[in-house]
Amino acid sequence: PSLGEWTFPLVLRHVADMVTVSEEAIREAVAFLLIRTKMLVEPSGALGVAALLSGAVEAKGNVGVILSGGNVDLETLADLLG
């Protein structure tokens, strides 16, 4: 089975809402994490932070975000950081 066959039913059952963020918000989140926390996170791994920083998700109370991956080559990193 494909990964989606396992995960999609879980999303339907457990996820109440989803938001989207712009590519620019993702770039800003990657840069923010690298500059402020010294953590290199790949763009898809910074989506939660992008949602918070862009205002797509309102931070109420304590908020946890899972960061993942450092799979970014130097050329992509240079593009992300402008």
N, C-alpha and C positions, 0 to 999 in steps of 0.2 A: 504493500500500500504506500501511497505517497504521504508526505508529511501532512499535507492539508487534510487528508482523510482522517487523521488522528486529531489534529488540532482544531479544525473548524467546528466539530460538534461541541468541543469544550468552550470555544468562544461563544457559541450560541447559548449555551447553558449558563455561563458564568460572567459574561461581560454585559454590563448595563448600558454602556455608552462608548462611543469612539469619536475622536476628533481628528482633524487633519491639520497639518502645519505646512508652511511654505518651505521651499528649498532654502530660501534666505534665512528663515528661522532655524533650520537645521545647521546651516553654516555658522550662524551666530552662537548656537549652543555648543558646537564642537570647539569653536574659538574660546568661548567662555570657560569651558571645562579645562582646556589646555592652559590658558593664561591664569585663571583664578585658582585651579586645584592641582595643576601640573599633571592632569590625567589625560592621556591620549585615548579618546573614545571614537570608534568609527561612526560615521553619520547615522546609520540605522540604530546604533546603540545609544544615541543622544536624543532620540525622539521625545522621550518623556520630559527631559529638560527643555527641549525646544517648545513643547506644549505649555510648560509653565512660564518660561521667559516671554513667550509671545502673547500670553493671556488667553490662549485657547482653552486652558484649564485654570480654574480659580483655585488657588492654594488656600484651603481652609484647614486650620489646625496643623497637626503634624503631617507631613507628606513624605512618602518614600518613593524613590525612583530607582529602578534597576538600570545600571549602566553596563554596557557590554562591548567587548571587542576592541582591539587596537589595530585592526587590520586595515591600515591606511598607508599607502605608499607615499613617498616624499613628494611626488608630483601632485597627487591629489591633495595632500596636506597643504602644499603651497597655494593651490587654487582655493581651498577652503578658507585659508587665512588671508587671502588677497594680497 
